Amino acid sequence: MILVDSTIVNIATPAIMEDLGAGLDEVIWVISAYLLAYAVPLLITGRLGDRFGPRRVYLIGLVVFTLSSLWCGFAGSVDALILARVFQGFGAALMTPQTMSVITRIFPPHQRGTALGLWGATAGVATLVGPILGGVLVDALGWEWIFFINVPVGIVGFILAYRLVPRLSTAVHRFDYLGVLLSAAGMFALVFGIQEGESYNWGTIAGPISVWSLIIAGIVLLALFVLWQHLNRAEPLLPLKLFRDRNFSLANISITGMGFAVTAFSLPLILFAQNVRGLSPTQAALLLAPMAVLSGVLAPIAGKTVQRGNPKFIAVFGFAAMAASLLWLGALLSPDVPYWQLVLPMMLMGLANACIWPSVSLTATRNLAADVAGAGSGVYNTTRQFGAVIGSSAIAAIMQSRLTAHLGGGAADGGTAPAAGAFPDALKAGYSEAMGQSLFLPAAVIIVALLASLFYAKPAPELTSRGAQAAAGTGDTADSRGAVDTADRGTVDAVDTADRGAAGAADSRN
């Protein structure tokens, strides 16, 4: 639900612009406000899970997310919608780190790969399902229902999480408030500068403040944040020791690129489909169906495969396929391109997604210890969301730039908001070329992610189930839910189903 809401607004963009009388720059903030409010608190919300328990923080976040989704649906102006999306993003930030943290703490190393493979596959499929679900809801019920649909899902999710997610041990943490301030201010300045640069012709915003001064200030603040994390001897918000692990560092670079590309690529494609080809939101979203279906079918297979072998090779193939599909798709966009030609790169993209998510998530978390599970999960999700935020901002900037280059300033401003099928024929060729060239940006970023994946270190040989338990010092103690409380390590390890056999749960007296 969280990740669907990262992309579902893309398909509803023309409807929101028409209904609320908003321009492209304003409606982009409906996307970016959510992503920014989602990304900025992730480092500290991961620590909140360690301190107060991931189950408790997850449930609080789910309540915030669900209520703010209701608020989004009732918003009567674009400003109200942006504000509601900020609260929705904060609810998502409370929830997300807890999911990976719980998996990391419940499953022992020899089972964690399969679990994280499913977690990564779910993330991949969710970001693809968003536009398809959005198209159906916008056509059938209106754009408001892309938010209303979260309410029943949130209620059911709350009941299931309350009943089924175990309570895990907690630890006392000191919060790095200066780190939070520096990271939040830096990210906001950087994102706002990139997103609004084209609107202000990369010049002055107000008084002495210019677009470039904001971008530079954002970079400086983020650099100061990293320096402060190095100097902070108490308990930094971002434990830099996590990055001593080569695979963790490289996987974070890769997932940043993936977050950028997944968020950025769909908006130019959806606008092309609706404005140039005259498709309805549902019809436009169906262009993504081959990708979503193939990714959903292959993701579980990829998740199991990365556990048995070296995830590096699957990740490298996935990123190469992702870059190729984006370049291919960008070159194809034209007013008269046959739809079957668009299906081929979308299928390749589906295969790429199935390979990337589980392989990168396993590479990042394989060596995470239980006492830094929340922090590691927060860092991993922060870098992914940072990529998504920058992707949302950068794609808006490059779309405006390409539209201005091909259509001129006036035509570009007026050419982004017409109802489907109402776009002037004389502008369709230039508009198509602008949208196609915009896709080359996420392709370039994915190539950087590909280069990072080439240097993943070979993982250590997998331990047997009994060997892993012995190495962890957990023994065979279990309860009927398949988890034991290991107080001295502050974690919970799942019982190997092979040791439990067909008879069911192990005898808790062991």
Secondary structure, DSSP 8 states (H G I E B T S, - for coil): -TTHHHHHHHHHHHHHHHHHT--HHHHHHHHHHHHHHHHTTHHHHHHHHHHH-HHHHHHHHHHHHHHHHHHHHH--SHHHHHHHHHHHHHHHHHHHHHHHHHHHHHS-HHHHHHHHHHHHHHHHHHHHHHHHHHHHHHHHT-TTHHHHTHHHHHHHHHHHHHHHS-----------HHHHHHHHHHHHHHHHHHHHTTTTTTSEEETTEEHHHHHHHHHHHHHHHHHHHHH--S--SS-GGGGGSHHHHHHHHHHHHHHHHHHHHHHHHHHIIIIIS---HHHHHHTTHHHHHHHHHHHHHHHHHHHHS-HHHHHHHHHHHHHHHHHHHHHH--TT--HHHHHHHHHHHHHHHHHHHHHHHHHHHTT--GGGHHHHHHHHHHHHHHHHHHHHHHHHHHHHHHHHHHH-HHHHHHTSS--TT-S-HHHHHHHHHHHHHHTHHHHHHHHHHHHHHTT---------HHHHHHHHT-TT---TTSEEEETTTTEEEE--HHHHGGG-S--TT-
